[in-house]
Amino acid sequence: MRKTIKMPRILKINWIKDLSISVVFNNGESRIIDFRKVLDKINLVDNSPAKILYNSKEFKKVELENNTLSWSNVKQYITMRNKKKMRVPYQIGADVLLKYSRPEKSELALKIGRLIKESRISLGLTQQELALMSGTSRTYISRIENDRSDVELGTLRKIIETGLGKNLEISIK
């Protein structure tokens, strides 16, 4: 049986600030890419047209193209088989960008972990007791409370409603 290889793809640009960018990868993670580090790591030569990306105004001209980040403002050319030069946008593969990125902690995830911990403590429960009552493990409860793990909606419901005896309400604003 063949193993399916999942290549990282960028699905969305969340925000751009200075030379950092937040993107959503196809694994559902929002991650932050610090392009100062990326550009330094890929060792751009001094005469590289991509050096203009150190300028935040030029960097912000980024677009999402073919599931990776692309800059058409970088004057880059490739030579075709017929020896003609063709201008192409500057791109760095999503696999490289994933490698040099770090997870973006969402406010919602931080709030959920904190709310679970505060409720558990106010009820006088240990992590082990909450885990037993909600059908999870103590280490999983610890990871959620410390923002080390995402939680699926069904599991969150079990923890809140079965484990803590509270009602779960979700809204989109």
Helices and strands as residue ranges (DSSP letters): E 10-17, E 20-25, E 30-34, H 35-41, G 49-54, H 56-59, E 63-65, E 68-79, E 85-92, H 94-99, E 101-103, H 107-122, H 127-134, H 138-145, H 153-157, I 158-163
